[in-house]
């Protein structure tokens, strides 16, 4: 089975690949020196429908490349940590565009089941990338400030 990760926001968020560190080689090509340099996340706007557990109109799928976000893992490796850190910085920046952002995860086919856990944090309380390590069918709601 596949674990899916989603974001939703009140305002449009940036899409694309984030966290890659490419270097220009002697031959003029861009390459990665290490696997950690290549580890990244990709944010894509959902094209087909919406995820019922997300509250806001702008919905995105979040994909990790080479690592993951640590769901169902007791210990995460260097690649996972890079993906979590990249997502952490992405969400901090996203809160400048949208007052609130939701991060949700579910196994394929379980996206429509009710969230098993919902946590709320303010941007100030979101202090470390490990806070983004969710359990299956968990949702994290992050607000710029308490309202």
C-alpha positions in Angstrom: 0.0 0.0 0.0 1.0 3.6 -0.5 1.0 6.3 2.1 -0.3 9.6 0.7 0.3 13.1 2.2 -1.9 16.2 1.6 -1.9 19.9 2.3 -4.8 22.3 2.2 -4.9 26.1 2.5 -7.2 29.1 2.2 -4.9 30.7 -0.4 -2.9 29.1 -3.3 0.5 27.7 -2.3 3.7 27.3 -4.3 4.0 24.1 -6.3 7.1 22.3 -7.6 10.1 20.6 -6.2 11.8 21.9 -3.1 15.0 21.0 -1.3 17.2 19.7 -4.1 20.8 20.9 -4.1 22.3 20.6 -7.6 25.9 21.5 -8.5 27.2 22.4 -11.9 29.7 19.7 -13.1 32.8 20.2 -15.1 30.8 19.0 -18.2 28.2 21.7 -17.7 25.5 19.4 -16.3 23.7 19.9 -13.0 24.2 16.9 -10.8 23.8 15.8 -7.2 26.9 15.1 -5.1 25.1 13.0 -2.6 21.7 11.2 -2.1 21.0 13.8 0.6 21.4 16.6 -1.9 18.8 14.8 -4.1 16.3 14.1 -1.4 13.4 16.6 -1.9 9.7 17.1 -1.8 7.3 17.8 -4.6 4.0 19.8 -4.1 1.3 19.3 -6.7 -2.2 20.7 -6.8 -4.8 18.0 -6.7 -6.4 17.7 -10.1 -9.1 15.0 -9.5 -11.5 15.9 -6.8 -10.8 16.8 -3.2 -9.8 14.9 0.0 -12.8 14.9 2.4 -10.6 15.3 5.5 -9.2 18.6 4.2 -11.2 21.8 5.0 -9.8 24.4 2.6 -10.3 24.9 -1.2 -6.6 24.8 -2.2 -5.6 21.1 -1.9 -2.2 19.6 -2.8 -0.5 16.2 -2.7 3.0 16.2 -1.1 5.5 13.6 -2.3 8.9 12.8 -0.9 11.8 11.9 -3.2 14.3 9.4 -1.8 13.0 9.8 1.8 9.6 10.0 3.4 8.0 11.8 6.3 8.5 9.1 8.9 4.9 7.7 9.2 5.0 4.2 10.8 8.7 4.4 11.5 10.3 4.4 14.9 13.6 5.7 13.6 14.1 7.9 10.5 17.2 8.1 8.3 19.2 11.0 6.9 17.0 11.1 3.7 13.8 11.1 5.7 15.1 13.9 8.0 16.0 16.0 4.9 12.4 15.6 3.6 10.9 16.5 6.9 13.1 19.5 7.3 12.2 20.7 3.7 8.5 20.3 4.5 9.0 22.2 7.7 10.5 25.2 6.0 7.9 25.0 3.2 5.0 25.1 5.7 6.6 28.0 7.6 6.7 29.9 4.3 3.2 28.8 3.3 1.8 30.3 6.5 2.8 33.7 5.2 0.4 33.2 2.2 -2.4 31.4 4.0 -3.4 32.1 7.6 -3.9 28.4 8.1 -2.5 25.2 6.6 -3.6 21.5 7.1 -1.2 18.6 6.7 -2.9 15.2 6.5 -1.8 11.6 5.7 -3.6 8.4 4.9 -3.0 5.0 3.3 -4.3 4.7 -0.3 -8.1 4.0 -0.1 -8.4 5.4 3.5 -8.4 9.1 2.5 -12.2 9.3 3.0 -12.2 7.7 6.4 -12.5 10.1 9.4 -9.2 11.4 10.7 -8.1 9.3 13.7 -6.3 12.2 15.3 -6.3 16.0 14.8 -3.7 18.3 16.3 -3.6 22.1 16.2 -0.5 24.2 16.5 0.4 27.9 15.9 3.3 28.8 13.8 5.3 29.6 17.0 4.5 26.2 18.4 5.8 24.5 15.3 9.4 24.4 16.4 10.9 21.3 14.9 10.5 19.1 11.8 9.8 16.0 13.9 6.4 17.6 14.8 5.4 16.8 11.2 5.9 13.1 11.7 2.3 12.0 11.8 0.6 8.6 12.3 -1.7 7.2 9.6 -5.0 9.2 9.2 -3.7 12.1 11.3 -4.2 15.7 10.5 -2.1 18.6 11.7 -3.7 22.1 11.6 -1.2 24.9 11.7 -2.4 28.5 12.2 -0.2 31.6 11.9 -1.6 32.7 15.3 -4.4 31.8 17.7 -7.7 33.4 16.7 
